[in-house]
Amino acid sequence: MAAAMPGTVLVGWLATAVAGIASDVAFDRMGDVGNLVLIIYGILITFVQVWITREAFKQVGIAPALLVGNSLSVYLQGVLIGLGILLGIVLVILPGLYVFARWYLASALLVRYGSGRRAAMQRSWDMLAAHWPAALGVGLILAALSVAPLVVGEVAPALAVEYGFGWLAATNLVAAAGIVGGYLAAVSLLLNIEQPAPALQEIFG
């Protein structure tokens, strides 16, 4: 899918990375309003998420129902999902991962059908009853890519001091690859569940 729409993916990747760099700089300079910075960052990348998800659906001839201007609905859905996953992790880590997997398609479904946050979450839960291991595997791989720079920064903080802005830019570019990859993976998994594989092969070559 990324190969079929390289320009869109490139713009989405760079926009996500720039938003990450800006949020990191703002967070360092305005630590007393750090939570507000994180909220603004989350909203910004949600607009990118909705835009690139819409473009991915258009690539296969599907007209998405949710407009980019309604991206806040996806952001609020993400908050609900995050709280559900957090609750599962607090109870026991495995239920948290299971909830993460079963709701993996919720955002993509909301963008495609625009039928409401809870309806999209329920539809994702139902669709992934048999496919949740695939969602979990793909989701964890891309999530690991998106948080890997943060982990490295915590283990070796001297790197940020030594390389300065170069390190900040590099880590956000890597993280953005995982984030955007997650958006595309959700659409790809949804299409693979809903459409026969030969049809997808014909679309993407």
Number of C-alpha atoms within 10 A of each C-alpha: 17 15 10 13 14 11 11 15 21 14 13 22 23 16 17 26 25 17 18 24 20 16 20 18 14 15 17 11 11 13 12 10 12 16 12 14 19 16 12 14 18 18 17 18 23 22 21 21 26 27 19 23 25 22 18 24 19 13 15 15 10 12 15 20 14 22 14 19 10 13 22 16 19 25 22 14 20 18 13 15 20 15 13 17 22 18 15 18 16 12 11 11 13 13 17 19 18 18 21 23 25 24 25 28 27 25 27 29 25 26 28 22 14 19 13 15 22 13 15 23 23 14 17 23 21 14 17 20 11 10 15 23 14 13 21 18 12 19 23 17 13 21 17 15 19 23 17 16 19 15 12 13 15 12 10 11 12 11 15 16 11 10 12 11 13 11 16 21 17 15 22 25 22 17 25 26 21 23 25 25 21 22 22 21 22 21 23 18 19 20 16 14 13 10 11 10 12 10 13 15 9 9 13 13 10
